[in-house]
């Protein structure tokens, strides 16, 4: 049995298969992130356990270790800056990927909010053993907490003319 790429309300409960967008490559940012964290740790260690005085030859200059001992604060700051920037780059790439997956999934589910009975909501889950990109969409009873969240999301998604956007305000998705 083939899994459909689009479903309607009459198909529930049903599995839907979507074509997933390309996952972002985070290996480069992760490596730079760990390097930044290492630099920050070295700076912090020299702040905590470094010497009070540094003696060096004026003519030869400071050695590498003496340079680390002389400027531990800026070294730790640069390490944390590198870590923070690369972490933000990695997270923003993953957030963009999740938004693309959600948009693709919403395009595959052809169910308007008006079709969902009062007191119910759409549940979108993945099942163990299913291939990647296959989601189980079903109708489940909404709890009081879900209804409060639904009311808040409907208020947040109103258009200027006062009508709701009309698509998937009450759905939940787990990736």
Beta strands, then each sheet from edge to edge (+ up, - down):
strand 1: 14-17
strand 2: 120-125
strand 3: 134-141
strand 4: 172-173
sheet 1: 1+ 3- 2+ 4+
end
